């Protein structure tokens, strides 16, 4: 009978540990904040550029503050148009190239909105940013994105592959991979965006891996029907940038996103949490974007659960995220009486899931002693 209790407890402990090690967390936090869309871009260009760079530095700092351990830190990705490498501005009495000022920020990746419709232009427009990433040692930090939307308003047809179709787009992707094959800064090609991509003719792909923007959150609710996952797999999509403002707005939506992440893991699909509005570039609106970065960081930290050293030979699955918790101290496993280990004025929260599977393992250990003695 004692042996039966032991085996049952051990079974649930292993299941609990495996459950949390299979959870996938987003690899990045992605902001599409386009200051050139502001009316003030034409009247206060230099001021707007500085306010925008201030915002990006604040976002980077917020993520780094939440993840002091670099290996656990999601990167920050910022979308920029293809022509920012031709725009200069003055910051702290120095003249800077706008795209380089972005790339110089810590933990920064960029997604170039390379919205043209031929291979030569796609490669040419991205070369400066890729070569700059190479020069500063920013590995795998530049994504090169093309447009597929047919609803482009007054913009010229040359900004999208809508008319040319997937054959021309795939040729452009081949050209990008060939042009930057030896680059350390080039990361991936990407498509803007899922809904327009699905109706682009013909439905053809060369198999080159790519990222994809997803601005409609319905794919999270509809993940179980398999349509989105099938499309992503069939079109060699390896990363999605999914709009997440509503998805982090409530516990219920965060649970939906966590479930969606587990589903994407089955096809090795990585996630960046996407947020965007041009008004956030203004100083008075920075707090909106920074709060979203903090909320996304907290969500990612809550998903980062691992079994250390095969449950650490003491039989306890240890939580990581903002701190490694191996010593028993940190934001999620504090030993301080006031339970405010980060001194932010709020009690730190021990993850209920961490407590649950830790309890199960302790019961398993207790069962071992009962069985032996």
C-alpha positions in Angstrom: 0.0 0.0 0.0 2.8 2.4 0.9 4.5 1.6 -2.4 1.2 2.4 -4.3 1.0 5.8 -2.5 4.5 6.6 -3.5 4.0 5.6 -7.1 0.8 7.7 -7.4 2.5 10.8 -5.9 5.6 10.4 -8.1 3.4 10.1 -11.2 1.6 13.3 -10.5 4.9 15.1 -9.6 6.4 14.1 -13.0 3.2 15.1 -14.8 3.2 18.5 -13.0 6.8 19.1 -13.9 6.4 18.1 -17.5 3.3 20.3 -17.8 5.2 23.5 -16.9 8.4 22.7 -18.9 6.3 22.5 -22.1 4.8 25.9 -21.8 6.1 28.4 -24.4 6.7 32.0 -23.7 6.9 34.8 -26.3 10.5 35.6 -27.4 10.0 39.3 -27.9 7.8 42.4 -27.4 7.2 44.2 -30.6 6.1 47.9 -31.0 4.9 49.5 -34.1 4.9 53.2 -33.2 5.3 55.3 -36.3 6.1 58.9 -35.4 6.0 60.0 -39.1 2.2 59.4 -38.9 1.9 62.4 -36.5 0.8 65.8 -37.7 3.7 67.3 -35.8 6.3 65.3 -37.9 6.3 68.1 -40.4 6.2 71.0 -38.0 8.5 69.7 -35.2 10.5 66.9 -36.8 13.5 67.0 -34.5 11.4 67.2 -31.4 9.2 64.2 -32.4 12.3 62.1 -33.3 13.7 62.8 -29.8 10.4 62.0 -28.1 10.2 58.7 -30.0 13.8 57.7 -29.2 13.0 58.6 -25.5 10.1 56.2 -25.7 12.1 53.3 -27.2 14.8 53.8 -24.4 12.0 53.7 -21.8 10.6 50.5 -23.3 14.0 48.8 -23.4 14.6 49.9 -19.8 11.3 48.5 -18.6 12.0 45.1 -20.1 15.5 45.0 -18.8 14.3 46.0 -15.3 11.8 43.1 -15.3 14.3 40.6 -16.7 17.8 41.4 -15.1 19.0 38.0 -16.3 19.9 38.5 -19.9 19.4 34.9 -21.0 15.8 35.1 -19.9 15.0 38.5 -21.4 12.7 38.9 -24.4 14.1 41.2 -27.0 12.4 44.5 -28.0 11.5 44.8 -31.6 10.5 48.1 -33.2 9.0 48.6 -36.7 10.6 51.3 -38.8 10.0 52.3 -42.5 12.7 51.6 -45.1 13.7 55.3 -45.4 14.7 56.1 -41.8 18.3 55.4 -42.8 18.1 58.5 -44.9 16.8 60.8 -42.2 19.0 62.6 -39.7 18.1 64.4 -36.5 19.9 66.1 -33.7 20.1 64.6 -30.2 22.2 65.9 -27.4 24.0 68.3 -29.8 24.9 65.3 -32.1 23.6 64.6 -35.5 22.4 61.0 -35.8 21.0 58.8 -38.4 17.4 57.9 -37.3 17.6 54.2 -38.0 21.0 53.9 -36.3 19.8 55.7 -33.2 17.1 53.0 -32.9 19.6 50.1 -33.5 22.0 51.5 -30.9 19.4 51.0 -28.1 20.1 48.1 -25.8 18.3 44.8 -26.5 16.9 46.2 -29.8 15.7 44.4 -32.9 14.1 46.2 -35.8 11.5 45.1 -38.4 12.0 47.2 -41.6 8.8 48.0 -43.3 10.4 47.4 -46.7 7.2 48.1 -48.7 8.3 47.8 -52.3 7.4 45.1 -54.9 10.6 43.9 -56.5 13.6 42.0 -55.3 16.2 44.6 -56.1 14.5 47.3 -54.1 13.7 45.0 -51.2 17.4 44.1 -50.8 18.7 47.6 -51.5 16.4 49.3 -49.0 17.5 47.0 -46.1 21.2 46.8 -46.8 22.2 49.8 -44.7 20.4 48.6 -41.6 21.7 45.0 -41.9 25.3 46.2 -42.4 25.0 48.5 -39.4 23.7 45.7 -37.3 26.8 43.7 -38.4 29.1 46.5 -37.5 27.8 46.9 -34.0 27.6 43.2 -33.3 23.8 43.1 -33.1 23.3 39.5 -34.1 20.1 38.4 -35.8 18.4 41.7 -35.1 17.0 42.8 -38.5 13.8 41.5 -40.0 12.9 42.6 -43.5 9.1 42.8 -44.1 7.0 43.2 -47.2 3.4 44.2 -47.7 0.7 42.1 -49.2 -2.4 44.2 -48.5 -4.5 45.3 -51.5 -6.3 48.0 -49.6 -3.6 50.6 -49.6 -5.7 53.7 -50.1 -3.9 56.5 -52.0 -0.5 54.8 -51.9 1.1 53.6 -55.1 0.7 49.9 -56.1 4.5 49.6 -55.8 4.3 49.4 -52.0 2.7 45.9 -52.0 3.0 42.5 -53.6 -0.8 42.4 -54.0 -0.7 42.7 -57.7 2.5 40.6 -58.3 1.4 37.8 -56.1 3.3 35.2 -54.1 5.6 34.1 -56.9 7.2 37.6 -57.1 7.3 37.8 -53.3 9.0 34.5 -52.9 11.6 35.6 -55.5 12.2 38.7 -53.3 12.6 36.5 -50.3 15.1 34.3 -52.1 17.0 37.4 -53.1 17.1 38.6 -49.5 18.4 35.3 -48.1 21.1 35.2 -50.9 22.1 38.8 -50.3 22.5 38.5 -46.6 23.6 34.9 -46.2 26.9 35.9 -44.6 25.4 38.6 -42.4 25.3 38.2 -38.7 22.7 41.0 -38.3 20.0 39.6 -40.6 17.3 37.7 -38.8 14.4 36.8 -41.1 12.0 38.0 -43.7 8.4 38.7 -42.8 5.0 39.3 -44.3 2.5 42.0 -43.5 0.0 40.6 -42.7 -1.9 37.3 -42.1 -5.4 38.3 -43.4 -4.1 39.7 -46.7 -1.5 36.9 -47.1 -4.2 34.3 -47.0 -5.9 35.7 -50.2 -2.7 36.4 -52.1 -2.5 34.4 -55.3 -1.2 32.0 -56.1 -0.7 30.2 -52.7 2.9 29.3 -53.3 6.0 29.2 -51.0 9.6 28.3 -51.6 9.9 27.0 -48.0 12.1 29.9 -46.8 11.3 30.6 -43.1 9.5 33.8 -42.4 7.7 35.8 -39.8 4.1 37.2 -40.2 2.2 40.0 -38.7 -1.2 39.1 -37.2 -3.3 42.2 -36.3 -6.6 40.3 -35.6 -6.7 38.5 -32.3 -9.5 36.1 -33.5 -6.8 33.6 -34.3 -6.3 33.0 -30.6 -10.0 32.2 -30.1 -10.1 30.1 -33.2 -6.8 28.3 -32.8 -8.5 25.0 -32.1 -10.1 24.8 -35.6 -6.5 24.4 -36.9 -6.9 26.8 -39.9 -4.3 29.3 -38.7 -1.9 26.7 -37.6 -2.2 24.8 -40.9 -1.7 28.0 -42.9 1.4 28.9 -40.9 2.9 25.5 -41.2 2.2 25.3 -45.0 3.7 28.7 -45.6 6.9 28.1 -43.5 5.9 30.7 -40.9 8.3 30.3 -37.9 7.5 33.5 -36.0 4.3 35.6 -35.6 4.0 39.1 -34.4 0.5 39.0 -32.8 -1.4 42.1 -31.7 -1.7 41.7 -27.9 -3.1 44.8 -26.3 -6.5 43.2 -25.6 -4.9 39.9 -24.9 -3.0 41.2 -21.8 -6.0 43.3 -20.6 -7.5 40.6 -18.4 -6.7 37.3 -16.7 -9.2 35.5 -18.9 -7.5 36.8 -22.1 -4.1 36.0 -20.8 -5.2 32.5 -20.2 -6.4 32.3 -23.8 -3.0 33.6 -25.0 -1.2 31.1 -22.8 -3.2 28.3 -24.3 -2.6 29.6 -27.8 1.1 29.6 -27.1 1.0 26.0 -26.2 -0.7 25.3 -29.5 1.9 27.2 -31.5 4.6 25.2 -29.8 3.4 22.0 -31.4 4.4 23.4 -34.8 7.5 25.3 -33.5 5.9 28.6 -34.1 7.5 31.4 -32.0 5.7 34.5 -30.8 6.3 38.2 -30.4 3.7 40.2 -28.6 2.7 43.2 -30.8 1.5 46.6 -29.8 1.0 49.7 -31.9 -0.2 53.3 -32.1 1.6 56.3 -33.5 0.3 58.6 -30.7 2.5 56.7 -28.2 5.5 58.5 -29.7 4.4 61.7 -27.9 5.9 62.2 -24.4 2.5 62.6 -22.8 1.5 59.1 -24.1 4.7 57.2 -23.3 3.1 55.7 -20.2 0.6 53.8 -22.3 3.2 52.0 -24.2 5.5 51.5 -21.2 2.6 50.0 -19.2 1.9 47.6 -22.0 5.6 46.6 -22.1 5.5 46.0 -18.3 2.3 44.0 -18.6 3.8 41.9 -21.4 6.9 41.3 -19.4 4.9 40.2 -16.4 2.9 37.8 -18.6 6.1 36.4 -20.2 7.7 36.0 -16.8 4.7 34.1 -15.5 5.1 31.6 -18.3 8.8 31.0 -17.9 8.7 27.9 -15.7 11.4 25.2 -16.0 12.6 22.1 -14.2 16.2 22.8 -13.2 18.6 19.9 -13.3 15.8 17.4 -13.8 13.8 18.9 -10.9 17.1 19.8 -9.2 17.8 16.5 -7.5 15.8 17.8 -4.5 12.6 17.0 -6.3 11.4 20.6 -6.7 10.6 22.3 -10.0 12.1 25.8 -9.7 10.5 28.9 -11.2 12.5 31.4 -13.3 11.6 34.7 -14.9 12.6 37.8 -13.1 15.0 35.9 -11.0 16.3 32.4 -11.0 14.9 31.5 -7.5 17.6 28.8 -7.1 18.6 30.2 -3.8 15.1 30.6 -2.5 15.0 34.4 -2.9 13.6 36.7 -5.5 10.4 38.1 -6.8 8.5 34.8 -6.8 10.0 32.9 -3.9 10.9 35.6 -1.4 12.1 34.9 2.1 11.6 38.4 3.3 9.0 38.9 6.0 7.4 41.9 4.2 7.1 39.9 1.0 8.3 43.0 -1.0 11.6 41.8 -2.2 11.9 44.2 -5.1 11.0 47.2 -3.0 8.3 48.4 -5.4 5.7 48.9 -2.6 3.6 45.9 -3.6 3.7 42.4 -2.2 5.4 40.0 -4.6 3.3 37.2 -5.7 4.3 33.5 -5.5 2.9 31.8 -8.6 0.0 29.5 -7.6 1.2 27.0 -10.2 4.7 27.1 -8.7 3.2 26.4 -5.3 1.0 23.6 -6.6 3.7 21.5 -8.4 6.2 22.2 -5.6 3.6 20.8 -3.1 3.1 17.8 -5.3 6.8 17.1 -5.3 7.1 17.6 -1.5 4.3 15.0 -1.2 6.2 12.6 -3.4 9.3 13.1 -1.2 7.2 12.5 1.9 5.8 9.3 0.4 9.4 8.1 -0.2 10.2 8.5 3.6 6.9 6.8 4.5 7.7 3.9 2.1 11.3 3.5 3.4 10.6 3.9 7.1 
